[in-house]
Amino acid sequence: MPAVSSVLVPYASYLRVYEPLAAFAEPERGHWRRYAARDGTPTAQDELRRSLADLLPTPPVPVPVHESADAFITEVDGVVCVCPWRTRLRGWLALEELGEVLPVPLLDAVLPPVVRGQAAKDYERWRDSNPDARPWIRTAVWQVPVRWFTLFSDDERTFEPGGAGPGGAGPAGARVLRYRTPMVQARRRLARSLKTLRDTVEDGPLVDGLVEVGRWLEEFHPRSLVELDYGGLVHVLSCAQLAEDHSAADVAAAITALRDGDDEGAGEAYGRLTERWRAVRDRQFAN
């Protein structure tokens, strides 16, 4: 389907965890070992195309009938690490959040109430049998949540300009901006940031968000890899804007300034961050 392959990824960012094979029990470990040995494992673009295909029928299929057996694969110091897609679980979780993003009339037009109701019942039955299930991938639309940046250092940033961009030529997905860090570092940075915020500011959404992300990270193997991928947001921003985007450094600077009692420095760093991402979020509602 050439038309589908030319579609840019949605304007979403992703926080992923890649676990070593040792984290999986048999027979799943064997499945991922064989899977990783294959040639040409699927990419993020492949995952997107399959998701879009489910939305084309009438009525649409908001959540796959069967769980995906695919994953993203990477290697860390010679160790194969796996990030299962778990598309079905993520579909249910996204459906729960959709009501907070779209007005009801639009939501009903996109996904009729009967479709959403059936999906909710299916999830409730499935959750009763899988109470400890959790996704390896988190998604945010039209932004990268500030709490995600606390996990990374600027020197873990990778920017590949590629050829794609807003209205530009080049293969979709050629432009990449991402961060990768060992799980132990992500947990340490989050804990330090959380302590600083609790010591210097009142509890609020950022503190609550850090607590929630910390609980999620604790579910994974300590030798995992954590990745923040700008995903489709690289098609919203120009190459120059992406090259100048050092959001993790701004967050780290703000946290350090708060720890040192430098309120002015914290405000300046946080101001750079919020101005950058406000411009992106505003496009969500632009004509």
ZAVO-955419 format. One record per residue: x, y, z of N, C-alpha, C in turn. Coordinates in steps of 0.2 Angstrom, whole numbers, plus 5000, padded with zeros to 4 digits. Atoms other than C-alpha are relative to their C-alpha. Layout:
ZAVO-955419
  n_c1  n_c2  n_c3  ca_c1  ca_c2  ca_c3  c_c1  c_c2  c_c3
     X     Y     Z      X      Y      Z     X     Y     Z
...
end
This chain:
ZAVO-955419
  n_c1  n_c2  n_c3  ca_c1  ca_c2  ca_c3  c_c1  c_c2  c_c3
  5004  4994  5000   5000   5000   5000  5004  5006  5000
  4996  4995  5000   5011   5014   4994  4997  5006  5003
  5003  4994  4997   4999   5028   5000  5001  5000  5008
  4999  5000  4993   5001   5022   5018  5007  5001  5002
  4993  4999  4999   5019   5021   5017  5003  5007  5000
  4998  4993  5000   5020   5039   5013  4998  5004  5005
  5002  4996  4995   5011   5045   5028  5005  5001  5006
  4995  4998  4995   5021   5054   5041  4997  4997  5007
  5002  5002  4993   5021   5047   5059  4996  5005  5003
  5004  4995  4996   5008   5055   5071  5005  5004  5004
  4996  4995  4997   5014   5070   5080  5001  4998  5008
  4999  5003  4993   5019   5060   5096  5007  4998  5001
  4994  5002  4998   5034   5056   5106  4999  4993  5004
  5000  5007  4997   5039   5039   5114  5005  4999  5006
  4995  5003  4995   5047   5033   5130  5000  4993  5000
  5000  5007  5001   5053   5016   5128  5005  4997  5005
  4996  5004  4996   5061   5002   5139  5002  4994  4996
  4997  5006  5004   5072   4989   5131  5003  4996  5006
  4998  5005  4995   5074   4974   5143  5005  4995  4997
  4996  5005  5002   5088   4961   5142  4996  4993  4999
  5004  5007  5000   5082   4943   5137  4999  4997  5006
  5000  5003  4994   5086   4938   5154  4994  5002  5004
  5006  4997  4997   5071   4948   5160  4994  4996  4999
  5006  5003  5002   5059   4937   5151  5000  4993  5002
  5000  5007  4999   5053   4920   5157  4999  4996  4994
  5002  5005  5005   5051   4905   5146  4993  4999  5000
  4997  5001  5007   5043   4902   5133  5001  5007  4997
  5000  4994  5003   5043   4921   5130  5007  5002  4998
  4993  4999  5001   5062   4922   5131  5002  4997  4994
  4998  5004  5006   5064   4909   5118  4997  5004  4993
  5003  4996  5006   5052   4919   5106  5004  5006  4999
  4996  4994  5001   5062   4935   5108  5007  4998  4998
  4994  5002  5002   5078   4926   5106  5000  4998  4992
  5001  5001  5007   5072   4919   5089  4998  5006  4996
  5002  4994  5004   5064   4935   5084  5006  5005  4999
  4994  4996  5001   5080   4945   5087  5005  4998  4995
  4995  5003  5005   5090   4933   5076  4997  5001  4993
  5003  5000  5007   5078   4936   5061  5004  5006  4997
  4998  4994  5004   5083   4948   5047  4994  5005  4999
  5005  4995  5002   5074   4964   5045  4994  5001  5005
  5005  4999  4995   5064   4966   5062  4996  5007  4998
  5004  4994  5001   5050   4979   5061  5003  5006  5003
  4998  4993  4998   5053   4998   5063  4994  5003  5003
  5006  4996  4998   5042   5011   5071  4995  5002  4995
  5005  4999  5005   5035   5015   5054  4996  4994  4998
  5004  5006  5001   5029   4997   5052  4995  5000  5005
  5005  5000  4994   5020   4998   5069  4995  5005  4998
  5005  4995  5002   5012   5014   5063  4995  4998  4995
  5004  5002  5005   5006   5007   5047  4995  4995  5002
  5005  5005  4998   4998   4992   5055  4994  5003  5005
  5005  4996  4996   4989   5004   5068  4995  5004  4995
  5004  4996  5004   4983   5015   5054  4995  4995  4996
  5004  5004  5004   4976   5000   5044  4994  4998  5004
  5006  5002  4996   4965   4995   5059  4995  5005  5001
  5005  4995  4999   4957   5012   5059  4996  5001  4993
  5004  4999  5007   4951   5011   5040  4994  4996  5000
  5007  5003  5001   4937   4998   5042  4995  5004  5003
  5007  4998  4997   4919   5002   5046  4996  4995  5003
  4997  4995  4995   4917   5002   5061  5008  4999  5001
  4992  5001  4999   4936   5005   5065  5001  4995  5006
  4997  5005  4995   4946   4993   5076  5005  5004  5004
  4995  4996  4996   4953   5004   5090  5005  4996  5004
  4995  5005  4996   4961   4989   5099  5001  4994  4996
  4999  5006  5004   4969   4974   5090  4996  4994  5004
  5003  5006  4997   4960   4958   5093  5005  4995  5003
  4995  5004  4997   4976   4949   5097  5006  5004  5001
  4994  4996  4998   4992   4955   5105  5005  4999  4995
  4995  5001  5004   5006   4959   5095  5006  4996  5002
  4994  5004  4999   5021   4947   5094  5006  5003  4998
  4994  4996  5002   5033   4961   5088  5003  5004  5005
  4996  4996  4995   5046   4971   5097  5005  5004  4996
  4994  4996  5002   5059   4984   5094  5006  4996  5003
  4994  5004  4998   5077   4976   5096  5006  5005  5000
  4994  4997  5000   5093   4984   5101  5005  4996  5004
  4995  5004  4996   5110   4978   5108  5004  5005  5004
  4997  4996  4995   5118   4985   5123  5006  4996  5003
  4994  5003  4997   5136   4980   5127  5000  4992  4998
  5000  5007  5002   5134   4964   5117  4994  4996  5002
  5006  5003  4997   5117   4960   5126  4994  5002  4996
  5006  4998  5003   5101   4959   5116  4995  5002  5004
  5005  4997  4996   5088   4970   5123  4993  5001  4996
  5007  5001  5004   5069   4969   5118  4995  5005  5003
  5006  4996  4998   5055   4982   5119  4994  4998  4996
  5006  5002  5003   5039   4973   5116  4995  5005  4998
  5005  4995  5002   5026   4983   5106  4994  5000  5005
  5006  5001  4996   5011   4976   5117  4995  5005  4997
  5004  4995  5004   5000   4986   5104  4993  4999  5003
  5006  5000  4998   4984   4979   5111  4999  5003  5007
  5001  4997  4994   4987   4984   5129  5001  5008  4999
  4999  4993  5001   4993   5001   5123  4994  5003  4997
  5007  4998  5003   4977   5003   5113  4995  5001  5005
  5005  5000  4995   4966   5000   5128  5002  5006  5004
  4998  4994  4996   4976   5013   5138  4999  5006  4997
  5001  4994  5003   4976   5026   5125  4992  5001  4999
  5007  4999  5000   4957   5023   5123  4997  5004  5006
  5002  4997  4994   4955   5027   5141  5001  5008  5001
  4998  4993  5000   4964   5044   5139  4997  5004  4995
  5002  4996  5006   4956   5049   5123  4994  5005  5002
  5005  4996  4998   4941   5056   5131  5002  5007  5004
  4997  4994  4997   4952   5069   5140  5003  5005  4994
  4997  4996  5005   4959   5075   5123  4995  5002  4995
  5004  4998  5005   4945   5075   5111  4993  5002  5003
  5007  4999  4998   4927   5083   5113  4996  4995  4998
  5005  5005  5001   4913   5071   5114  4998  4999  4993
  5003  5001  5007   4905   5074   5097  5006  4998  4995
  4995  5003  5005   4922   5072   5088  5002  4993  5002
  4998  5006  4998   4926   5057   5099  4995  4995  4997
  5005  5005  5003   4909   5049   5094  5000  4999  4993
  5000  5000  5007   4912   5053   5076  5006  4995  4998
  4995  5004  5002   4929   5045   5076  5000  4992  5002
  5001  5007  4997   4925   5030   5087  4993  5000  5004
  5006  5000  4997   4907   5027   5090  4999  4997  5007
  5001  5002  4993   4901   5024   5108  5000  4993  5001
  5000  5007  4999   4897   5006   5105  5006  4997  4999
  4994  5002  5001   4914   5003   5099  5005  5001  5006
  4996  4999  4994   4922   5011   5114  4998  4996  5006
  5003  5004  4994   4910   5002   5126  5003  4993  4999
  4998  5007  5000   4915   4985   5119  5007  4999  5001
  4993  5000  4998   4933   4989   5120  5002  5000  5007
  5000  5000  4993   4931   4994   5138  4999  4994  5003
  5002  5006  4997   4922   4978   5142  5006  4995  4999
  4995  5005  5002   4936   4968   5133  5006  5001  5005
  4994  4998  4996   4950   4977   5143  4998  4998  5007
  5001  5002  4993   4941   4974   5160  5000  4993  5001
  4999  5008  4999   4940   4955   5157  5007  4998  4999
  4993  5002  5001   4958   4955   5151  5004  5002  5006
  4996  4997  4994   4964   4965   5166  4999  4995  5006
  5001  5004  4994   4956   4953   5178  5005  4994  5000
  4996  5006  5001   4967   4939   5171  5008  5002  4999
  4993  4998  5001   4983   4950   5169  5001  5007  5004
  5000  4994  4996   4983   4962   5184  5007  5003  5000
  4993  4997  5000   5002   4965   5183  5003  5002  4993
  4998  4998  5006   5003   4969   5165  5002  5007  4999
  4998  4993  5001   5012   4985   5160  5003  5001  4993
  4997  4999  5007   5017   4993   5143  5008  5001  5001
  4993  4999  5001   5035   4994   5138  5001  5007  4997
  5000  4994  5004   5031   5010   5128  4995  5005  5003
  5005  4995  4999   5023   5026   5133  5000  5005  4995
  5001  4996  5006   5016   5039   5121  4997  5007  5003
  5003  4993  4999   5013   5058   5122  4999  5003  4993
  5001  4997  5007   5005   5068   5108  5001  5007  5001
  4998  4993  5000   5011   5085   5103  5004  5003  5005
  4995  4998  4994   5024   5086   5117  5005  4995  5002
  4996  5004  4996   5038   5078   5126  4999  5002  5007
  5001  4998  4993   5032   5078   5145  5007  5002  5003
  4994  4997  4997   5045   5088   5155  5003  4994  5005
  4997  5005  4995   5046   5073   5168  5004  4995  4996
  4996  5005  5003   5053   5062   5154  5007  5003  4999
  4993  4997  5001   5068   5074   5151  5004  4999  5006
  4996  5000  4994   5073   5072   5169  5004  4993  5000
  4997  5007  5000   5079   5054   5165  5007  5000  4996
  4995  5001  5004   5092   5059   5153  5005  5006  5001
  4995  4995  5000   5108   5069   5151  5001  5003  4993
  4999  4997  5007   5112   5081   5136  5005  4996  4996
  4995  5004  5004   5127   5070   5131  4998  4993  4998
  5004  5006  5003   5115   5056   5128  4996  5001  4994
  5004  4998  5005   5107   5065   5115  5002  4998  4993
  4998  5002  5006   5107   5059   5097  4996  5004  4995
  5004  4997  5005   5102   5070   5082  5002  4999  4993
  4998  5002  5007   5102   5064   5064  4995  5005  4996
  5004  4996  5004   5096   5078   5052  4996  4997  4995
  5003  5004  5006   5091   5066   5038  4997  5005  4995
  5002  4996  5005   5081   5073   5024  4992  5002  5001
  5007  4998  5000   5063   5074   5030  4999  5005  5005
  5002  4995  4995   5054   5088   5039  4994  5003  4997
  5007  4997  5001   5039   5100   5038  5000  5002  4992
  5000  4998  5007   5035   5100   5019  5006  4998  4996
  4994  5001  5004   5052   5094   5015  5000  4993  4997
  5000  5006  5004   5058   5080   5004  5004  4995  5005
  4996  5005  4996   5067   5064   5010  4995  4994  5003
  5004  5006  4998   5061   5047   5017  4997  5002  5007
  5003  4999  4993   5049   5048   5032  5004  4996  5005
  4996  5003  4995   5058   5044   5048  5007  5001  4999
  4993  4999  5001   5075   5049   5041  5003  5005  5005
  4998  4995  4995   5076   5063   5054  4999  4997  5007
  5001  5003  4993   5079   5057   5072  5003  5005  5005
  4997  4997  4994   5081   5065   5089  4998  4996  5006
  5002  5005  4994   5082   5053   5104  5006  5001  5005
  4996  5001  4995   5090   5050   5120  5000  4993  5002
  5000  5006  4998   5096   5034   5127  5005  5000  5007
  4996  5000  4994   5102   5030   5145  4999  4993  5003
  5001  5006  4996   5105   5015   5156  4994  5001  5005
  5006  5000  4995   5090   5011   5168  5003  5003  5007
  4998  4998  4994   5101   5014   5183  5001  5007  5000
  4999  4992  5001   5105   5032   5177  4994  5003  5000
  5007  4997  5001   5087   5035   5173  4997  5001  5007
  5002  5000  4993   5082   5030   5191  5003  5005  5004
  4997  4995  4996   5095   5040   5199  4999  5007  4999
  5001  4993  5001   5092   5056   5190  4993  5002  5002
  5007  4999  4998   5073   5054   5193  5000  5001  5008
  5000  4999  4992   5076   5052   5212  5003  5006  5002
  4997  4993  4998   5087   5067   5213  4996  5006  4998
  5005  4994  5002   5075   5078   5203  4994  5000  5005
  5006  5000  4996   5061   5072   5214  5001  5003  5007
  4998  4997  4993   5070   5076   5230  5001  5007  5000
  4999  4993  5000   5075   5093   5224  4993  5004  4999
  5007  4997  5000   5057   5097   5219  4996  5000  5006
  5003  5001  4994   5050   5091   5235  5003  5005  5005
  4996  4996  4995   5063   5101   5245  4999  5008  4998
  5000  4993  5002   5060   5117   5235  4993  5003  4998
  5007  4998  5002   5042   5118   5228  4995  4996  5003
  5006  5004  4998   5025   5113   5232  4999  4994  4996
  5002  5006  5005   5018   5096   5226  4996  5003  4995
  5004  4999  5005   5010   5097   5210  5000  4995  4994
  5000  5005  5005   5008   5089   5193  5007  4997  4998
  4993  5003  5002   5027   5088   5189  5002  4995  5005
  4998  5004  4995   5030   5080   5206  4996  4993  4999
  5005  5006  5000   5015   5068   5204  5002  4996  4994
  4998  5003  5006   5021   5064   5186  5007  4996  5001
  4994  5003  4999   5039   5060   5192  4999  4993  5004
  5002  5006  4996   5032   5048   5205  4997  4995  4996
  5004  5005  5005   5021   5039   5192  5005  4997  4996
  4995  5003  5005   5036   5037   5180  5005  4996  5004
  4995  5004  4996   5047   5031   5194  4997  4993  5002
  5003  5007  4998   5035   5017   5199  5000  4996  4993
  5000  5004  5007   5034   5012   5180  5007  4997  4999
  4993  5002  5001   5053   5011   5179  5002  4994  5004
  4998  5006  4996   5054   5000   5194  4997  4993  4998
  5003  5006  5002   5044   4987   5185  5005  4996  4996
  4995  5003  5005   5059   4983   5174  5006  4998  5002
  4994  5003  4998   5075   4974   5174  5005  5006  5001
  4996  4995  4998   5089   4985   5182  5005  5001  4994
  4995  4999  5006   5100   4982   5166  4997  5002  4994
  5004  4998  5006   5087   4989   5154  5003  5006  4998
  4998  4994  5004   5090   5003   5142  4993  5005  5000
  5006  4996  5000   5078   5018   5143  5001  5005  4994
  4999  4996  5006   5075   5028   5127  4994  5005  4999
  5005  4995  5002   5066   5044   5123  5001  5002  4993
  5000  4999  5007   5061   5046   5105  4995  5006  4998
  5005  4995  5002   5054   5062   5097  4995  4998  4995
  5005  5003  5004   5045   5051   5085  4998  5005  4995
  5003  4996  5005   5033   5061   5074  5001  5008  5001
  4999  4993  4999   5038   5078   5082  5006  5003  4996
  4995  4997  5004   5053   5079   5071  4997  5003  4993
  5003  4997  5006   5041   5083   5057  4996  5006  5001
  5003  4993  4998   5034   5098   5066  5005  5005  5000
  4995  4995  4999   5050   5106   5070  5005  5000  4994
  4995  5000  5005   5063   5112   5057  5007  4997  5002
  4994  5003  4999   5080   5105   5056  5004  5005  5005
  4997  4995  4996   5087   5121   5064  4997  5000  5007
  5003  5000  4994   5075   5120   5078  5002  4994  5004
  4998  5006  4997   5079   5102   5082  5007  5000  5002
  4993  4999  4999   5098   5106   5081  5001  5004  5007
  5000  4996  4994   5095   5119   5095  4996  4998  5006
  5004  5002  4995   5084   5109   5105  5004  4996  5005
  4996  5003  4995   5093   5104   5121  4995  5000  5006
  5004  5000  4995   5078   5101   5132  5002  4997  5006
  4997  5004  4994   5086   5088   5144  5005  5005  5003
  4995  4995  4997   5100   5101   5147  4996  5006  5004
  5004  4995  4997   5087   5114   5151  4997  4998  5006
  5003  5003  4994   5078   5103   5163  5005  4999  5006
  4995  5001  4996   5094   5098   5171  5003  5007  5004
  4998  4994  4997   5099   5116   5173  4995  5003  5005
  5005  4997  4995   5083   5121   5181  5000  4996  5006
  5000  5004  4994   5084   5107   5193  5006  5002  5005
  4994  4998  4996   5102   5111   5198  4999  5007  5003
  5001  4993  4997   5097   5130   5200  4996  4999  5006
  5004  5001  4994   5083   5125   5212  5004  4997  5006
  4996  5003  4994   5095   5114   5222  5005  5005  5003
  4995  4995  4998   5107   5129   5223  4997  5006  5003
  5003  4994  4998   5094   5141   5228  5000  5006  4995
  5000  4995  5005   5095   5150   5212  4994  5001  4996
  5007  5000  5003   5077   5154   5208  5000  5004  4993
  5000  4997  5006   5081   5166   5194  5003  4996  4994
  4997  5005  5005   5092   5153   5185  4995  4995  4998
  5005  5005  5001   5079   5140   5187  4994  5003  4996
  5005  4997  5004   5066   5152   5180  5002  5001  4993
  4997  4999  5006   5077   5156   5165  5000  4993  4996
  4999  5006  5003   5080   5138   5161  4993  4997  4998
  5007  5002  5001   5062   5133   5163  4996  5004  4995
  5003  4995  5005   5056   5148   5153  5002  4998  4993
  4998  5002  5007   5067   5142   5138  4996  4993  4998
  5003  5006  5002   5059   5125   5139  4992  5001  4999
  5007  4999  5001   5041   5130   5141  4998  5004  4993
  5001  4996  5006   5042   5143   5127  5001  4995  4994
  4999  5005  5006   5049   5129   5115  4994  4996  4999
  5005  5005  5001   5036   5117   5119  4993  5003  4999
  5007  4997  5001   5021   5129   5120  4999  5001  4992
  5000  4999  5008   5025   5133   5101  4998  4993  4997
  5002  5007  5003   5023   5114   5097  4993  4999  5002
  5007  5002  4998   5007   5111   5107  4995  5004  4997
  5005  4996  5003   4999   5126   5100  4998  4998  4993
  5001  5002  5007   5000   5118   5083  4994  4995  5000
  5005  5006  4999   4988   5104   5089  4993  5003  4998
  5007  4997  5001   4973   5116   5087  5000  5006  4995
  5000  4996  5006   4979   5126   5072  4997  4998  4994
  5003  5002  5006   4970   5126   5056  5005  4998  4995
end
